[in-house]
Amino acid sequence: MTERNRDNDNQNRQKGWQDAQGAEQLPRQQQWLLFLWLSLGILLGFYYLDALQEQEYAELGYSEFIEAVESGYVSAVTLRGEHVEGELTEEGHEALDVGEAERFESVRPDIEDRQLLRTLEEHGVTIAARPADPPWWQEILVGALPWILLLALLFWLFHRMQQRAMSGGGPFGFGRSQAKKFHREDSTVTLDDVAGSDNAKKDVVEVVEFLKDPARFQRLGAQIPRGLLMMGPPGTGKTLMAKAVAGEAGVPFFSISGSEFIEMFVGVGASRVRDLFKQAKQEAPAVVFIDEIDSIGRSRGTGMGGGHDEREQTLNQILAEMDGFDATESVVVLAATNRPDVLDAALMRPGRFDRKLTLERPHRDARKAILKVHTRKVPLAEDVDLGRLAEVTIGFSGADLANLVNEAALLAGRYRRSEVDWECFSSARDRILLGESREGALSDRERRIVAYHESGHALLAYLLPNADPLEKVTVVPRGQALGITAQVPSEERYNYGEAYLRDRIAVMLGGRTSEAIIFDEVSSGAENDLQQATQLARRMVAHWGMSPKVGPVAFPQSDQHVFLGKELAQGREHSEATAELIDEEVRRIITEIADHARRTLEDNRHLLDALAQALEEREALEIEEIREVLETPRKQA
């Protein structure tokens, strides 16, 4: 019964839309008829004025005209081809009995009459000559055409402004919502296209089912959630999830970005919010999706500018609209943000956004499922293992994986291959992570320094028991780096032990240490390694309590920007003595790890030389080749 009622509602909505279209066409036809009637009225008006001007002239025969000239009754004449127009004197007006007409006109014969000019000159008549008048219809057309065109232009402009006002644009619709409206048939994305977010899909599916069949939940006393806030890093599928809701719900879906509410004029954002929710309530059940809600939903009264501005007025209106839903109104608000920490507390409370969906970067199985979705239309070679590809793409978001598949397909097209093989995926991954390879050649000395630098990283990653497994090493410059050592964790890590962190710092310091051992000096190439090692050691001391001297105490070392409004009123929560102690412990940890890395490399100097020599010769080594290079000297030893 519910399904039949929903079909009837859809048919009624479609019929109402067609009736509205017909109602819109009828006034438009009437407007064009009005324009035609106005144009005809202008033509008739000009004809009537011309006729009035003609009635001011008295008609005289040519012979009467000559007699009037000879009698001195004519003061001036104007010759227009065969037509003669003139002015009568007061005596002539009385003598000729022409009524109230002060001017006369006559038609002279179509022959050359030089005697007429002599007669006019002899009687002192003022003579003027003008070109012959065009036909009356030409005069009316020339006089009326500019007005008709001007009227047509004004009518077209008015019609365009009316259309834009109906669609939310133009000066009459400046405060109307800019949201795009979708129906189920307008969206090609469904929940089947959203892979790797099973927990979030469950909450979304529940909302979709509520919109389709609210009676099933209302019988149990349940109310539809007011809003769902989707949070997560960029590229994790928040907008894709909202599009899937549009494809599954079968109800009107309004999509808008938070930045589209804000204009330079005060009150426009709040007006657009009111209009958006008004449309949604009229179309209920409906879904409203606000992307990048943090652009208008930031905490009020914070930051350098703080205060009572247009953005805050827009946020206040959103709060009022979401708080004003009736229990019977089936309108759900979906919102997406990658900065939930800056959202206003009033926006986050239950009753506005009742549910918070966290979309994290996908784990290994989720990445494999996402790769299957994005490779459905891609011809894959036999050597492509999506499971292995999911393992080597740790940290990739859904958008990153989609970009990886696209880059691999582009490379296959560049190489003129009929299938996308593993080499294309590997090259695409390196391009995304490391950048495009550079053609600039290094000198022999620089090449040798880079080879030993990367060999130091790679050898420590290979030897240290808690380091991430080594995948490949190369001395081909990519992006801003002169060489790359790539490691791939064997498993997803959500918790880091102290031993793992120490070995990780040791691998970071391996390149600099190798240079110091071989060349008795260090280069500037270790700048980024030192930055990362120092940041990691500082977190160990100040955040994770891994220093005996500092103890199990957290001293946040925030680098947050003050304009976000979170740091202005918060002073440092530890003394200068504690800050000095933290610095000393960071320096001690890094020095101890650097000494351990140096001893390890010095004890395995023959492996370091063998790996550096192989890198100089081959430029890039995969893990199998690295293992072969390192195991051979071991067996010989």
C-alpha positions in Angstrom: 0.0 0.0 0.0 2.9 2.3 0.8 4.6 1.6 -2.5 1.3 2.4 -4.4 0.9 5.7 -2.5 4.4 6.6 -3.3 3.8 5.9 -7.0 0.7 8.0 -6.9 2.6 10.9 -5.3 5.3 10.7 -8.0 2.6 10.7 -10.7 0.9 13.7 -9.1 4.2 15.5 -8.7 4.9 14.8 -12.4 1.5 16.0 -13.4 1.8 19.1 -11.3 5.1 19.8 -13.0 3.6 19.5 -16.4 0.7 21.7 -15.4 3.2 24.3 -14.1 5.0 24.1 -17.4 1.7 24.7 -19.3 0.8 27.5 -16.9 4.2 29.1 -17.6 3.8 28.8 -21.4 0.4 30.5 -21.5 1.5 33.8 -19.9 4.5 33.8 -22.2 2.2 33.5 -25.3 0.1 36.3 -23.9 3.1 38.5 -23.4 4.1 38.1 -27.1 0.6 38.9 -28.2 0.7 42.0 -26.0 4.0 43.0 -27.7 2.4 42.6 -31.1 -0.6 44.7 -30.1 1.7 47.4 -28.8 3.7 47.4 -32.0 0.5 47.7 -34.1 -0.7 50.5 -31.8 2.5 52.4 -32.4 2.1 52.1 -36.2 -1.5 53.2 -36.0 -0.5 56.1 -33.8 2.1 57.4 -36.3 -0.4 57.0 -39.1 -3.0 59.0 -37.2 -0.5 61.8 -36.4 0.5 61.9 -40.1 -3.1 62.1 -41.0 -3.7 65.0 -38.5 -0.8 66.9 -40.1 -2.3 66.4 -43.5 -5.6 67.9 -42.4 -3.9 71.2 -41.5 -3.3 71.9 -45.3 -5.9 73.4 -47.6 -6.1 71.8 -51.1 -5.7 74.2 -54.0 -5.8 73.4 -57.7 -2.7 74.4 -59.7 -4.6 77.2 -61.5 -6.0 78.5 -58.2 -2.4 78.5 -56.8 -1.2 80.6 -59.8 -4.0 83.1 -59.4 -3.3 83.3 -55.6 0.3 84.1 -56.4 -0.5 86.7 -58.9 -3.0 88.2 -56.5 -0.4 88.6 -53.8 -2.1 86.1 -51.4 1.0 83.8 -51.1 3.9 84.7 -48.9 6.1 81.6 -49.2 6.2 78.3 -51.0 8.1 75.0 -50.6 8.7 72.8 -53.6 8.8 69.1 -53.0 9.0 67.4 -56.4 5.5 67.8 -57.9 4.0 68.9 -54.6 3.9 72.6 -53.6 3.3 73.7 -50.1 2.8 77.3 -49.1 1.7 79.9 -46.6 -1.1 82.4 -47.3 -1.2 86.0 -46.2 -4.0 87.3 -44.1 -5.8 88.7 -47.1 -5.4 85.4 -49.0 -6.8 83.5 -46.1 -9.9 85.6 -46.1 -10.2 85.8 -49.9 -9.7 82.1 -50.7 -12.1 80.8 -48.0 -9.9 78.0 -46.8 -11.3 77.8 -43.3 -8.9 77.6 -40.4 -6.0 76.1 -42.5 -3.0 78.5 -42.5 -1.2 76.5 -45.1 -2.1 75.1 -48.4 -0.7 72.5 -50.8 -1.0 71.9 -54.5 0.2 69.6 -57.2 1.9 71.0 -60.3 1.9 69.3 -63.7 4.7 66.8 -64.4 6.3 69.1 -66.9 9.1 71.6 -66.5 7.6 74.9 -65.7 10.2 77.7 -65.6 7.4 80.3 -65.8 6.4 79.3 -62.2 9.7 80.3 -60.8 9.6 83.7 -62.6 6.1 84.3 -61.4 7.0 83.6 -57.8 10.1 85.8 -58.0 8.1 88.7 -59.5 5.5 88.7 -56.7 8.1 88.5 -53.9 7.3 85.0 -52.8 9.9 83.2 -50.7 11.0 80.0 -52.4 12.3 76.9 -50.7 13.0 73.4 -52.2 13.2 70.0 -50.5 13.4 66.4 -51.7 10.2 64.7 -52.6 8.4 63.0 -49.7 8.7 59.2 -49.5 5.5 57.1 -49.5 3.5 57.4 -46.3 4.2 53.8 -45.3 8.0 54.5 -45.4 7.6 57.5 -43.2 5.6 55.5 -40.7 8.1 52.7 -40.8 11.1 55.0 -40.3 9.5 56.8 -37.5 8.1 53.8 -35.7 10.8 51.2 -36.2 13.2 52.5 -33.5 10.4 52.5 -31.0 9.4 49.0 -31.9 13.0 47.8 -31.6 13.3 49.6 -28.2 10.1 48.1 -27.0 11.2 44.6 -28.1 14.5 45.0 -26.3 12.8 46.1 -23.1 10.3 43.2 -23.4 13.2 40.7 -23.9 15.1 42.1 -20.9 12.1 41.9 -18.7 11.4 38.4 -19.8 15.0 37.3 -19.1 14.9 38.9 -15.7 11.7 37.2 -14.9 13.1 33.8 -16.0 16.3 34.3 -13.8 14.1 35.3 -10.9 12.1 32.1 -11.3 15.4 30.1 -11.3 17.0 31.9 -8.4 19.2 34.4 -10.4 19.1 37.9 -11.6 18.3 41.0 -9.5 14.8 39.7 -8.6 16.3 36.3 -7.3 19.5 37.4 -5.7 18.4 36.1 -2.3 17.1 32.8 -3.7 18.8 29.5 -3.1 21.5 28.4 -5.6 21.1 24.7 -4.8 20.9 22.2 -7.6 17.9 19.9 -7.5 18.1 16.3 -8.5 15.7 13.4 -8.8 16.5 9.7 -8.7 16.7 9.6 -12.5 19.2 12.5 -12.5 21.8 10.6 -10.5 23.9 7.7 -11.9 25.8 7.0 -8.6 24.4 4.4 -6.2 25.6 2.9 -3.0 27.1 0.0 -5.0 29.6 2.5 -6.3 30.7 3.4 -2.7 33.2 0.8 -1.6 35.2 0.6 1.6 32.8 2.6 3.9 30.5 -0.2 5.2 29.8 1.3 8.6 28.9 4.7 7.1 26.8 3.0 4.5 24.7 1.4 7.2 23.7 4.7 8.7 23.0 6.2 5.3 20.9 3.2 4.2 18.8 3.6 7.3 18.1 7.2 6.5 17.2 6.2 2.9 14.8 3.6 4.1 13.2 6.1 6.4 12.6 8.4 3.5 11.2 5.7 1.4 8.9 4.2 4.1 8.6 6.5 7.1 5.5 4.7 8.5 7.6 1.6 9.4 9.7 3.6 11.8 7.0 6.0 13.0 4.9 3.0 14.2 7.8 2.3 16.6 7.9 5.9 17.8 11.1 6.7 15.9 11.8 10.1 14.4 13.8 10.8 11.3 17.3 12.2 12.1 17.5 15.9 11.5 21.0 15.8 10.1 24.0 13.6 9.3 27.5 15.1 9.4 30.1 13.3 7.4 33.6 13.9 8.6 36.9 12.7 7.3 40.1 13.6 5.4 39.8 14.9 1.8 39.1 12.2 -0.8 37.5 9.7 1.6 34.2 9.7 -0.3 31.9 12.2 1.6 30.6 13.8 -1.5 30.3 10.5 -3.3 28.3 9.2 -0.4 25.9 12.1 -0.7 25.5 11.5 -4.5 24.7 7.8 -3.7 22.0 8.9 -1.4 20.5 11.0 -4.2 20.6 7.9 -6.4 19.0 5.6 -3.8 16.5 7.7 -2.0 14.1 8.4 -4.9 13.2 11.8 -3.3 14.2 15.3 -4.3 17.8 16.0 -3.5 19.1 19.6 -3.1 22.9 20.0 -3.3 24.8 23.1 -2.5 28.3 24.2 -1.4 28.7 26.2 1.8 30.5 29.0 -0.1 27.4 29.5 -2.4 25.5 31.1 0.6 28.0 33.9 1.1 27.9 37.1 -0.9 29.2 40.6 -0.3 25.7 41.9 0.6 24.5 41.6 4.1 21.5 39.2 4.6 21.9 37.4 1.3 23.3 34.2 2.8 20.5 34.0 5.4 17.9 34.7 2.7 19.3 31.8 0.6 19.2 29.5 3.6 15.5 30.3 4.2 14.7 29.8 0.5 16.6 26.4 0.4 14.8 25.0 3.4 11.4 26.4 2.2 11.9 24.5 -1.1 12.9 21.3 0.7 9.9 21.4 3.0 7.6 21.9 0.0 9.1 18.9 -1.7 9.3 16.7 1.5 10.3 14.0 1.9 13.6 15.5 0.6 17.4 15.5 1.3 19.5 18.6 1.5 23.3 18.2 1.1 25.7 21.1 2.1 29.2 20.4 1.0 32.2 22.1 2.9 29.9 23.3 5.7 33.0 24.5 7.6 33.1 27.5 5.3 30.0 28.9 7.0 29.8 26.8 10.2 32.9 27.9 12.0 32.7 28.7 15.7 31.2 32.1 16.3 33.2 34.8 18.0 36.7 33.3 17.3 39.6 34.1 15.2 41.3 37.4 14.4 38.1 39.0 12.8 35.7 37.4 15.1 32.2 38.8 15.4 29.0 39.8 13.9 29.5 39.3 10.1 27.6 37.9 7.2 29.0 34.4 7.7 27.7 34.2 11.3 24.3 35.5 10.2 24.1 32.7 7.6 25.1 30.2 10.3 22.4 31.5 12.7 19.8 31.0 10.0 20.9 27.4 9.4 20.7 26.8 13.1 17.2 28.3 13.2 16.0 26.3 10.2 17.3 23.0 11.4 15.8 23.6 14.9 12.4 24.4 13.3 11.6 21.1 11.6 8.3 19.6 12.6 8.2 15.9 13.6 6.1 15.2 10.5 8.5 16.9 8.0 10.7 14.3 6.3 13.7 16.5 5.5 17.2 15.3 6.2 20.3 17.5 6.0 23.6 15.9 4.9 26.7 17.9 5.4 30.4 17.2 4.7 33.6 18.6 6.2 37.2 17.7 6.7 37.5 20.2 9.6 35.1 19.1 12.3 37.3 20.7 14.9 36.4 24.3 13.8 32.6 23.8 13.6 30.3 25.7 16.0 29.1 23.7 19.1 25.5 24.6 18.4 25.7 23.1 15.0 27.0 19.8 16.4 24.4 19.2 19.1 21.7 16.5 18.8 18.6 17.8 17.2 20.5 19.4 14.4 23.2 16.9 13.4 22.0 13.9 15.3 24.6 11.6 13.7 28.3 12.0 12.9 29.7 9.7 10.3 33.5 9.4 10.3 35.0 8.3 7.0 38.6 7.4 7.5 41.2 6.5 4.9 40.4 2.9 3.7 42.2 -0.1 5.1 43.7 -2.9 2.9 40.5 -4.8 2.2 38.6 -1.5 1.6 41.3 -0.3 -0.8 41.0 -3.6 -2.7 37.2 -3.2 -3.0 37.6 0.4 -4.1 40.1 -0.7 -6.8 37.7 -3.3 -8.0 35.1 -0.5 -8.5 37.4 1.8 -10.4 38.9 -1.0 -12.6 35.5 -2.4 -13.7 35.9 -0.7 -17.1 39.7 -1.0 -17.3 41.3 -4.0 -19.2 43.8 -5.4 -16.7 46.8 -7.5 -17.6 47.3 -10.9 -16.0 50.2 -9.7 -13.8 48.0 -7.1 -12.1 47.1 -8.3 -8.5 44.7 -5.9 -6.9 45.4 -7.4 -3.5 49.1 -6.6 -3.9 48.2 -3.1 -5.2 46.1 -2.5 -2.1 49.1 -3.4 0.0 51.5 -1.0 -1.6 49.0 1.9 -1.5 48.8 2.3 2.3 47.5 5.8 3.2 45.7 6.3 -0.2 42.2 7.7 0.0 39.4 6.7 -2.3 40.1 9.7 -4.6 43.8 8.8 -4.6 43.0 5.3 -5.7 40.7 6.6 -8.5 43.6 8.9 -9.6 46.0 5.9 -9.5 43.8 3.8 -11.8 43.4 6.8 -14.2 47.1 7.5 -14.3 47.9 3.9 -14.9 45.5 3.8 -17.8 47.0 7.0 -19.2 50.5 5.5 -19.1 49.2 2.4 -20.9 47.8 4.6 -23.6 51.1 6.5 -23.8 53.0 3.1 -24.2 50.4 2.0 -26.8 49.4 -1.1 -24.8 46.1 -2.9 -25.1 46.0 -3.7 -21.4 47.1 -1.9 -18.2 49.8 -4.0 -16.6 51.7 -3.9 -13.3 54.4 -1.7 -14.6 51.9 1.0 -15.4 50.4 0.8 -11.9 53.9 0.9 -10.3 54.9 3.9 -12.4 51.7 5.7 -11.7 52.1 5.1 -7.9 55.6 6.5 -8.0 54.4 9.5 -9.9 51.7 10.2 -7.4 53.9 9.7 -4.3 57.3 10.9 -5.5 56.5 13.2 -8.5 57.6 13.0 -12.1 61.1 11.9 -12.8 63.5 14.7 -13.8 65.8 14.6 -16.8 68.5 16.7 -15.3 71.7 14.7 -15.0 73.8 14.7 -11.9 77.6 14.9 -11.9 79.6 11.8 -11.1 80.4 13.1 -7.5 76.8 14.1 -6.8 75.6 10.8 -8.2 77.9 8.9 -5.8 76.8 11.0 -2.8 73.2 10.4 -3.6 73.8 6.6 -4.1 75.5 6.3 -0.6 72.8 8.6 0.9 70.0 6.3 -0.3 72.0 3.2 0.5 72.2 4.3 4.1 68.5 4.6 4.3 67.9 1.3 2.5 70.4 -0.7 4.5 69.1 0.4 7.8 65.5 -0.3 6.7 66.7 -3.8 5.6 68.7 -4.6 8.8 66.7 -3.0 11.7 64.1 -5.5 13.1 61.3 -3.0 13.7 61.6 -0.9 10.6 59.0 -0.9 7.8 59.8 -3.4 5.1 61.9 -2.0 2.2 60.2 -1.9 -1.2 62.5 -0.1 -3.6 65.4 2.4 -3.8 66.3 4.7 -6.6 68.7 7.5 -7.4 66.6 8.9 -10.3 65.6 12.5 -9.3 61.8 12.8 -8.8 60.0 15.9 -7.8 62.2 17.8 -5.3 64.1 14.7 -4.2 67.4 13.6 -5.7 66.8 10.0 -4.6 64.0 7.9 -3.0 63.9 5.0 -0.6 60.4 3.5 -0.4 59.1 1.5 2.5 55.8 -0.3 2.7 54.4 -1.4 6.1 53.4 -5.0 6.2 50.2 -4.2 8.1 48.0 -1.3 9.0 49.4 0.6 12.0 47.1 2.5 14.4 49.5 2.3 17.4 53.2 2.9 17.4 55.6 1.3 19.9 58.8 3.0 21.1 61.0 0.4 19.4 59.3 1.0 16.0 59.6 4.8 16.4 63.3 4.6 17.2 64.0 2.4 14.2 62.0 4.7 12.0 64.1 7.7 13.2 67.2 5.6 12.6 66.2 5.0 8.9 65.6 8.8 8.5 69.1 9.5 9.8 70.7 6.7 7.7 71.4 8.9 4.7 73.2 11.6 6.6 75.1 9.0 8.6 76.2 7.2 5.5 77.6 10.4 4.0 79.5 11.1 7.2 81.1 7.7 7.2 82.1 7.6 3.5 83.0 11.3 2.8 83.8 12.6 6.3 81.2 15.4 5.8 77.5 15.8 5.5 75.5 17.6 2.8 72.3 19.6 2.7 70.4 16.7 1.2 69.3 15.5 4.7 67.3 18.6 5.5 63.9 17.0 5.2 65.2 13.9 7.1 66.2 16.0 10.0 62.9 17.8 10.1 60.9 14.6 10.2 63.2 13.0 12.7 63.0 16.0 15.1 59.2 16.2 14.9 58.8 12.5 15.6 61.2 12.7 18.6 59.4 15.7 20.0 56.1 13.9 19.8 57.7 11.0 21.6 58.8 13.3 24.4 56.0 15.8 24.7 52.9 13.9 23.5 53.5 10.2 24.2 55.5 10.2 27.5 58.5 8.2 26.1 61.1 10.1 28.0 62.1 9.0 31.6 63.1 12.5 32.5 60.0 14.3 31.3 57.8 11.4 32.5 54.2 10.3 31.5 53.0 13.9 31.0 51.7 15.5 27.8 52.9 19.0 26.9 51.1 19.8 23.6 53.4 21.4 21.0 50.7 22.8 18.7 51.5 24.4 15.4 47.9 25.4 14.7 47.3 28.7 12.9 46.1 31.5 15.1 43.5 32.7 12.6 41.5 29.6 13.3 40.7 31.0 16.7 41.9 28.0 18.8 45.2 29.4 20.0 44.6 33.1 20.7 43.3 32.6 24.3 45.4 29.6 25.1 48.9 30.2 26.5 51.6 27.6 26.8 50.8 25.2 29.6 54.4 24.5 30.7 57.2 26.6 32.0 60.4 27.6 30.3 62.3 25.0 32.3 60.0 22.3 31.0 60.4 23.5 27.5 64.2 23.4 27.9 64.0 19.9 29.3 61.9 18.8 26.3 64.5 20.2 24.0 67.3 18.4 25.8 65.4 15.1 25.7 64.7 15.5 22.0 68.3 16.1 21.3 69.4 13.1 23.5 67.0 10.7 21.7 68.1 11.8 18.2 71.8 11.6 19.2 71.5 8.1 20.7 69.6 6.9 17.6 72.2 8.5 15.3 75.0 6.8 17.2 73.3 3.4 16.9 72.7 4.0 13.1 76.4 4.9 12.7 77.5 1.7 14.4 75.2 -0.4 12.4 76.4 1.0 9.1 80.1 0.8 10.1 79.7 -2.9 11.0 78.1 -3.5 7.6 80.3 -1.3 5.5 80.8 -4.0 2.9 77.0 -4.2 2.4 76.8 -0.4 2.2 79.5 -0.3 -0.5 77.9 -3.1 -2.5 74.4 -1.5 -2.4 75.8 1.9 -3.4 77.8 0.5 -6.3 74.7 -1.4 -7.6 72.6 1.8 -7.3 75.2 3.8 -9.3 75.1 1.1 -12.1 71.4 0.4 -12.2 69.8 3.6 -10.9 66.8 1.8 -9.3 66.5 -1.5 -7.4 63.4 -3.4 -6.4 63.3 -5.4 -3.2 64.2 -8.7 -4.9 67.3 -7.0 -6.4 68.2 -5.4 -3.1 68.0 -8.7 -1.4 70.2 -10.3 -4.0 72.8 -7.6 -3.7 72.9 -7.8 0.1 72.8 -11.5 0.5 75.7 -12.3 -1.9 78.3 -10.5 0.3 76.8 -12.1 3.4 77.3 -15.6 2.0 80.8 -14.8 0.9 81.6 -13.5 4.4 
